[in-house]
Amino acid sequence: MANMPFISNRLFAVYSLKMPKNLAVRLAEMVVWYFVVGALGLYLEQRNGQIAPQSWEFYAITGTLFLTFAFPGFTYRHLFKHRS
């Protein structure tokens, strides 16, 4: 899901936009996807048993991992030259 904002030109892969997405919209969408994936993980963990306690270190590491996983999509969208 970290690459979804860079792969799709639609907002959340559903809503068509009149103007193309800029980098700020893509980063905001990536933050929303981070919380959606986190909520899904929390739900699955709660279903299997007791939720493990997490402090700020957990969220700092998962946030940087999410950014790291988004790098291939960012590179493809913003750093490669695309033919028109």
N, C-alpha and C positions, 0 to 999 in steps of 0.2 A: 504494500500500500504506500510505501514511501515514494515510489516512482510514479504513482498514479497522477499527481498534478502535472508532471512533466510529459507524460505519455499522451494524455487526453487533452484536447482543447476545450472540452466541456467542463463546466463547474461541477465538481464531484462526480464526473463521468455521466451526468444525467442532464443537467440544464445547459441548453445552448445559449451562448452569449452573443450579443450583437458585435462587440469588439473583441479582438484577441486578448487572451489573458497576458498580463505583464508579470514580472517577477514577484512583485508584492502580493498579487492575488494567488500566485502559485505557492508562495511561502505560507500565506494564511491558510490555504487549503491543506497544506502539509501539516500544519499544527492541528487542524481539525481531525485529519486522518490519524495523527498520533494519539489523540484522545479517544477516538473510536476504537482503534486497535487495543489501546490500554484498557478500555471498558470491556471489550470482548475478552481479553486475557483475564481481567479481574472476575468476570462472570464465570469463565471456565474454571478458574482456581477455586472460587467459592462453591461451585457445584461439586467439586471433587473432595472438598473438606474444608479445613480451617484456612483462612487467608493468612499468609505469612506477613509479619509486620515489615513495613518498608519505611525508610527515612529518605532524606533528600538525596543521598548518594545513589539510591536506586533510580530515581527519576532523572538525575543528571546523566547517569550511564545510559539509560534507555533512550533519552533524548539525543545524546551524541551518536548512539548506534543508529537511530532512525535517520539522522542527518547523513551518516556514513552510507547507509543503504540507499539514500536518495541521490547520492553523487553520480551514479551512472546515468540516471535520467536527466539530471541537471547538465551533465557534460554533453549528452546527446542533443538536448534542446538549445542550449545557449552557447556552447563552445565549438560545436561542429558547424561547418558551412553546409547549408542545405541548398540543393538546386531547386529553382522555382519551377 
